[in-house]
Amino acid sequence: MDIQIKSGRLIDPQNGLDAQRDLYISEGRIVGIGDAPKGFKAEQVIDAQGLVVMPGLVDVAARLREPGYEYKATLESEMAAAVAGGVTSLACPPDTDPPLDEPGLVEMLKHRARNLNQCRVFPIGALTYGLKGAELTEMAELTEAGCKAFSQADAPLTDTRVLLRAMQYAATFGYRVWLRPQDSFLAKNGVAHDGEVATRLGLPPIPVAAETIALSTALQLARETGVTLHICRLSSAAGVDMVRAAKLEGLNVTCDVSMNHVHLTEMDIGFFDANCHLMPPLRSQRDRAALRAGLLDGTIDAICSNHSPVDDDAKLLPFAEAEAGATGLELLLSLVLKWAEQENVPLLHALSRISINPAQLLGQKMGHLSQGAHADICIFDPEARWRVAPAALKSQGKNTPFNGYEMQGRVRYTLLDGQIVFQQ
Amino acid sequence: MNNPQLNKNGELQHLLSTEGLPARILRDILDRAGEFVNPNGASEVRKVPLLHGKSVFNIFFENSTRTRTTFEIAAKRLSADVVNLNIGSSSTSKGETLLDTVDNLCAMHADMFVVRHSTSGAAHLIAKHVAPDIHVINAGDGRHAHPTQALLDMFTIRHYKKEFHNLTVAIVGDVLHSRVARSQIHALTTLGVPEVRVIAPKTLLPTHVDKLGVRVFHDMQEGLKGVDVVMMLRLQNERMQGALLPSAQEYFKYYGLTQERLALAKDDAIVMHPGPMNRGVEIDSSVADGSQAVILPQVTFGIAVRMAVMSILAGN
């Protein structure tokens, strides 16, 4: 279908464009910006007056819970959540049941996602079989099946020789290794930042050293192997400093932060609010300030939702027994807008954290509005205000620390390959 | 954030923690407990009808004999109907969740729950879940809080020392894993004790214990100097695992309370212990049985304090 998106404020960080322009779409591609191509005849006109037109969001961490955890979420429910949040591409971690360690599983997931035709799914393959941290997966086969990087998700990899070998092997083929840095001994049984709140509430702590020690190991081995390393869900000020220094040194490293950690701290746990039981744990205000500074100066490349739908039964437990995680796909855009407003970050800059930057982390030519690009587009009303009500979320996971918060920015249309896949 | 322990009139709805309670409520509890104790310190055994017709459910997800028994005695002296459930060995092992268990008990018309659980925050979760006419008393949750123990300790201190504002109090031992210590610290600071000290090796202290408003000592001799009250904590045997301590012997050598060390405190200092004691591990028998120990009166006062808490809750 030929679509004209009329009079919107086009924001395309990749091309440095922030201006009122019409956008013309034909056969799933962007065919004109500003001026209509010759002979273009719109079958549908979307009036985007007062709305922002941006590349569809790219989220580098969204758990879809398939296969194996369909009682928490299904592809159907989470794809609907993605497009309602303006997300047109997402990467899913391999910690499903079974984990994404076999090409057949990856193909099945891609196939199921493709049939739903809502949002592009980029699986992250398991770095080791069963995420057990002992044997390497068939990374080449998994890449052929569609994996864009390899990771342990939140599973520990304690054997540093296995980690070295995994990086060497990945570096041989130019595959990306994504690691969430957490020393499993220091984090053992821990559920909250080793700070004032954990001390007061008597919660088993996770010290910052759990992050910095694992990060130091990962960076050192990346230096040895030359692997393309991505650090997932940075949580501490000390961690930000280490990544900044590694980038300055010229190491091939990137990193992301979850939207939860951009906005919340350990204080939000309050009286044992299990919705704030997250991994990594929410840390101190100083850590949050350092994460924000890292986003501003480019140390942190992307903001992700770290969408992890959890069933209610797994949350209605004492804090430490409750499962970590929160729903997030539908909140990502609003929380990035909120951060941008609080820190006076121009939208052109802020929105790169959820479009072109994460696209590049996945090695994909997407996340921008160039002529000829796939027409994956998010159109949102930057002035709209709404209140987070769990029952109104499309995600099967209803647990979020932002329950009841007022949000800004509401997605009006989501287009995938030039098709309207969401509209409200 | 609303204090989950208070109702909209600012009265005690649940007793979950000593943290965040105004001094006036703590004092009310101590005063009320005083009514259940006769002036020479012995507890009044007379039965009062304050909780007549009410059902108190003791639900213990973690083993306890002493605390459960004192709650049971307290409830019975208030004429309540008492039901004891040791859930550690029943429902949850059959897969029932904590809140399912609570819902079932609510359906049996409970008026008050006394809860012990091995996980921090369990009592808060239950308090948030139950109907507004049900009261929850935390009888110990994980490492978080054990408010009635702390209140009976405050009652004991007031009994022997009369005032709080001129005291130096030392808490000795495994603060890291201790719900008792956390509740004691909040109660002492709220009641106006100017100096609360904690004494322990670094492995047995939370990283940010100073944020609780205490002075930290690693040298027991230094820490005991001139104190009015010594509050010992129980050292669990399993602390020898997990590389927290090398041995009970070495612990006793450096942190055990002996007569020589106690001599560093004020002459009229009192020695307290929440029980059960490990003689020869955290406390020497001669101190435990000595003239400065007030460990058995603590137990007696414990019943009066629990009666006070239950009767105040039932009246709100």
Interface residues (C-beta under 8 A of the other chain):
Chain A: D194 G195 E196 A198 T199 R200 L201 G202 L203 P204 P205 P207 G270 F271 F272 A274 D313 L316 L317 P318 F319 A320 E321
Chain B: M1 P4 E19 T97 L98 L99 H117 T119 S120 G121 A122 H124 L125 H129 D141 G142 R143 H144 A145 R179 R182 P206 T207 H208 V209 K211 L212
